[in-house]
Amino acid sequence: MTEIAEEIVKRKKPRLFSKAWFEMLINNEATSGLVMIFAMIIAIVCANTAAREPVHNFLQTTITLGVGEQMFPRSIEWWVNDILMVFFFLQVGLELKREMKEGFLSDIRQVFVPCIAALGGICCPAIIYAIINNGAPEYMHGWAIPTATDIAFAVCVLMLVGKHVPQAAKIFLLAIAIFDDLGAIIIIALFYNQGVYLSLLGYACIATFALYLLNKIQVTYFLPYLLLGVVLWFCFLNGGIHTTIAGVVVAMAYPMRVDGERESPLNKLMKVLKPWVDFFILPVFAFASAGLYFGGVTVHTFTHTLTLGIIFGLFLGKQIGIFLTTWALIKMKIASFPKAVTMLDLYGVAVVAGIGFTMALFVGKLALPGEVNQQEIRLGVICGSVISALWGAVVFHYGRRWKEWFVTKVLKKENKPL
């Protein structure tokens, strides 16, 4: 996130089709967001054409992997969720560690406001979802679905209306996303485990200690971490903890700095991992998860409490939680913002944070597994995210003009920032 923030601030434009241009394109969150949007569109097209059945059969094709007697005959969709997404969470964990060591989270003075804003953006959607599904206890376990922000999509929207968005507002969104990712990891670890087996978790603790020792002796070769990560993954898979947490544990063990090396091993690993995650793993997950079949969408699907809980949680819950908590901190003079950032910009960031596509779909599969409710979950996540994206774009593109006109022409005052 720090590198993204620095790139936003610098705003350098390299020569078209140069090596630096391609590097900037690959490292740009907006590019990965556009790729995922394309993957989502392809998934929806396939789900509503003659390709629907072949794609479904392909995703359910069994692939068997393993060693000796430990064989895992699982569908391709399962491998995507429990193997590929582990590497996504490995990247998330690496980003979090970098921020805690040398980035945004290393300065406690910069942590407080986005932390409280992110907490409001997690709690408020969950409360709205719970209120809407109060009469349907079988859906209450999905309260965490609308709590997550998809940072790639959110930044993509901001980049598309970039000239209307202050740089400080973009960095504030990135800061909220850091805590949002941390919140998602904690929620998955605490609330979406299944029948914990202490014996296997004991072996997981041994593997974690071995990772700690690798860190202490400053091993930078990734293969030992990967092998111990596989052991950790196996223990979590059979021990009741979701396998994606293994990626986070390995990330936290990998060294940020080692003696005698100028470049950070962690940063080097992230440079290798990021293109694979952004342009392969997440698009594949989006394709496998976003195939909304419109033939199965009825009025009942739209009015289903599960669908409405997700839509209102993402669109209203996120903006209310983030905006009100930040506004309250500013009014109580606990926090201050750069002069270039107005309340309108702050509101726009809160709206865009309601784009919860990738992580929301993933949490939906954990919270309510099986195909019974996936249609409602997909509809809710896609509608809530699209509405948030469109309204956020309107707020940033036209909001400032409307406010300037209203203040100067109607109120006859100066348009003052925060």
N, C-alpha and C positions, 0 to 999 in steps of 0.2 A: 504493500500500500504506500510505503514511503516513496518508492521510485515513481509510482503513478502520480502522487502528489507533486513531486519535483517536476515531472514531465508537464503537468498541468500548469505549474507556475512558470516554467521556462518558455513553453509555447513555441519552441523552435520548429521551423518547417524545413526539413532537408530537401535536397533536389529530388524531383520525381523519379521513381524507379531506381534510385541509388541504393547502395547497401544499407545506409542509415535510414532511408525511407522504409525499406522492407522490415528492418529491425523495429522501427517505431510502430509500424502497422501490426506486427506480431505482438508487441508488448502493450498495445493499446486495448484497454478494456472495451471500448466501443466496438472494435473489430470483432472480438470474441462474442460480444452481445449480438451483433448482426448475424454471425454464423449460427448462433443458437436460435435466433428468430427464423432463419432459413430452415434449420433442422425441424423446428416446430411446425412450420408451414408444410414441409414435405410429409411429416408424420400425419398431419390432419388430411392432406390430400390423399395419401395412401389409405387412410382409414375410411375414406368415403368414395373410393373407386374400386375397380376390379382387383387392385393390389392388396385390398384389405385382408383377404384370407391367406394369400401367400406370405405376407409380412407377419401376420399372427402366427402362422405355422413355423416360420423361420425363428421368431423370437422364442417359441416354445420347444424348439429343437434341443434335444438333450446332448450335452457334451460331457464326457466323463474324464476327469483329471484326478490325479492322486499319486501316491507312492505306496507300494506294497499292498497291505490290506486296507489302507485308508484311501478309499476311492470316493469321489464325489460326482455322482451322475446328476447334473443339474441343467436346467434350461439356460439358453443364452441370456434371457432376461435376468435370471438370477445371477449369472456371472457378471453382468453389467452392474447390478445393484450392489453386490457383495465383493467384487474384486476391483472393477474399474473405479467405483466411487471411493474405495479406500485410498486410491492415489489422489483423488480430488481432495479428500480430507487431509492427506499428507501435505498437499500444497497449502491448504488453509492453516494447518498447524505451523508450517514453516513461516508463513506470513505473520502469524500471531507472535511467534518467538522473535522474529526480527523486530517487530514493533515493540515488544517488551524489552529487548536488549538495547536497541539503538534508535528506535523510531518513536512514533507518536506516544506509545504507552510507557516510554521510559521517563517521561516528564509528568509527574502527578498533577501539575497545574493545568496541563492540556487534556487530562483524562476525564476530569469530573463531568463537564457539560455533555460531551457525546455519550458518556457512560449512562448518565441519568436519562438522556433523550432516548437512547437505545432501549433502556429498561422500560420506559413508557411505551415505546414502540413494540415491545414484546407483550407487556401486561394488558394493554388496552385491546388489541385484537383478540387475545385469548378470552377476555371478559365478554366482549361482544359476541364471540362465537358461542360461549357458554350460555349466555342469556337466550340467544336464538334457539339453541338446542337443549334448553332446560327441560322440555317435555319429552326428549328422546335420549334416554341415558345410554343407549347403544352407540351413540355418536359422540358422546362427551370425551372419549379418549382421543378424539381428533382436535382437541383445543389448540395444539401447537402448530397446526398446519398454516394458519395465516400469520404466524409470528415472524417468519423469516423474510429477509430481503435478498433478492438476487442482484448482487452488486454489478455484474456484467451488464445486465439489462438496464439497470438504473443509470449507470454511467453512460451507456449507449444513448439513452434519451437526453441526458444532459449535454452530451457532445453534439447531438443533432441540433440542439438549440443553443449551442455553446456561446455565441456572441451576446446572448441575453442573460447569461448566468455569471455572476461574479466568481472569481477563482476561489475565494474563501468559502463560498457556499458549496462548491464542488468538493473541497477538501473536508468540509464538515460532514458531507454525505459519506465520504470514504472512511472517516473516523467512526461514524455511527455503524458502518458496515463491519468494522473490526469487532466491535462489541456484539453486533448481531450474530456474527459467525461464532464467537465465543459462547453466546447464549444458546445457539443451536447445538453446539457440541455438548454443553452441559445438559440440555433437555434430552437429547438422544441417550446420553449416558445414564441419566437418572430415571427417566420415565418410559423409555422404550427398550428395556431389556426383558428377557423372557426366562424365567425360572433359573436363577443364578445357581451354579454348581461350584461350591467352595474349593473342591479338589483341583479343578481345572484353573480356577482363578489363582490358586497357589502357584501353579506352574507359570501362569501369566506374570505373577509377581517376580518369579525367578528370571524370566526372560526380560522383564523391565529392568531388574537390577543389572543384568548383563549389559543392557543398552546403556545404563548409567556408567558402568565401568568403561565401556568403549568411549564414552564422552570424556571421562576423566583422564584417560591416557591419550586423548586427542587423536583418535582414529578418524581419518577423513574419507577413507575408502568406503563407498556406500554399500558394497556387497554384504559385509557382516551385519549391518543394520537391516538390510533387506531380508536376510535369512532369519534373523531374530524376529523381524516383523511378521514373517510367515508363521513362525511358532506362535507368536502373540495372536495373530489372526485365527489360527486353529483353536487356540484356547478360548478366545472370545466366541467363536462360532459355536462351539459345543458347551461353553460355560454360561451362556445366556446374555452376554454383553454384545451389543451390535458390533460387527466387524470393522466398521469405519473408524471406531475409536482407536484401533491398532495403528492406523495411519497418523493420528494425532500424537500418540505416544512416541512413535519413531521420530516424528518431526521435532518433538521437544527434546529428544536425546541427541539429535544431530548437532555437532558443534557450530557455534556462530563464528568464533575466532579461535585460531590456534597459533602457538608461538612460531615465529619464523616465516609466516605466510602473510602477505599483504592483503590478498583478496580473501573475503569470507567464504569458507567452504559451503555454508548455508546458502549464500547468495548464488554461488556457482551451481549448486544443485537446483535451486529455483529456476535459474535460466534454462536448464535442461528440461525440467519438468513442466514448466508453464505452457509451452506450445502444445505439448501432448495433451495436457488437461483442457486447455481452452479450445483447441481445434480438433480434438478427437474424442476425449472422454465425455466432456459435457454435451457436445452435439449428439453423440451416440445415445447418451442417457435421455436427452430431450426427444430424440426420435423414438426411442423405446417407450417413453412415458406419456407423450403428449398426443397420442393418436385418438383424438376425440371423434367418435362416430356420430354424425349429426342425425342419422336415421334413428338413433336411440334417444335423441334429445326431444323431450316433450314439455308441455307446460308444467307437468308434475316435476320434471327434472329441474327446471328453473326455480320452482317454488319449494323445492325440497329444503328442509332446514339445514342439511349439510352443505348444500350449494350456497344458500344465502349466508350462512355463518362464515364461510370462507370469503365470499365476495365482500360482504360488509366489514369483515375483519381486516382484510387487506386494504380496501379502499378508504373506509372511515377510521378503523381502529389505528392503523399506522399513522395517518396524518393527525388524528386527535392526540394520540399518545406522544408523538415526537414534538409536535408544535406546542401543545399546552405545557408540557414539562419544561421545554426550553424557554417559552414565553414567561413562565412563572419564575424561572431562575433569573432572567433578565430584569423583570419587574421588581424582584426582591433584591436586585443589585448583587446577587451572588455571582453572576456571570456577565460578561460583556462581549460584544462582537465587533469585528472591523467595521469602520464607518461605511464601507461600500455595500455592506449586506443590510438589506431592508427586511422588515417583517414579511413582506411578500416573497422575498427570496427564501426565507426560512420556511414559509408555508409550502413553497414549491418543492423544496428538498423533502419535507415531510410527506408530501403527496407521492413523489417519485419513489420513496422508500416502500411504498405499497406494492411495488413490483416484486412478487415473491416466487417467480416461476420455478426455477430448477430446484431450489431447496424446499419449497413448499410441496412440490410433487413428490420429492424424496421422503419428506416427513409424512406425507399422506399415505405412502406405501407402508411405512413403519407403523403408523397409528391405526390404520384400518386395512390390514392386509387382505389379499384376495381380490377378485374381480367384482364382487357384489356392489361396492360403493365407488369404484374407480371412475365411473362415468360422471358422477356428481362431483367428485374431487377434481377431476380434470376440468370440468366446466367451470367450477368455482374458481380454481386457480387461474385459468386462462382469462376468464371474464374480469376477475378482480385485478389481475396484472395489467391487462389491456386498458381497462378504464383508468387505472392509476397512471399509466404511461401517457394516455391521451390527455387527461386532465392536467397532468404535470407539464406537458408540452404547451398546453394552452396558457397555463399560469405564467410560465416563463416567457413565452413568445408574445402574448398580448397583455398580460397583467400589468407590466411596467408601463405600457402606453396608456392603459385605462386609468391607472393610478395617477400618472402625470397629468392627464387631461382633467380628471376629477379634482385634483388638488389645485391645479393652476387656474382652471376655468370656473369651477364651482365654488371651492373654498377660498380661492384667491390667496393661497399660501405656497410656501416653498416645500418641495418634496424632500423631507428630511429622512436620513437613514436611521438605523437603530440608535 
